[in-house]
Amino acid sequence: MPGRPFQSKLLPHLEFIRECRAQRMSYPRIAAELRARFGLHVATSTVFSFVKVRARRRPVFALPESGRTPADSAIPRPTQPVPRAGVRSNWLSYDPAKPLEKDPP
């Protein structure tokens, strides 16, 4: 593929857009300012995408290596459910020999 790779037409105005976002300026307002100051006609979604791509990334969550697991005491263990009054203890069980019934409220 000959030529340079694609570069955004907003790239020369990166600092201006950064300053506008630091002032909490909205994307439609930034697009209007680019049009007024530099004669650059861009859609609001273009400005948003430009900022989003260059935004700081969130840290990547990774599982620990297989030989290095946290201590068992740090892992929360599920507890047994506490039976409530008036609720059948086997409400999740299904018996194919019995017909399905709706529980009373």
PyMOL commands that set and color helices and strands:
alter all, ss='L'
color gray80, all
select helices_A, chain A and resi 11-22+27-38+44-54+72-74
alter helices_A, ss='H'
color red, helices_A
deselect
rebuild
show_as cartoon
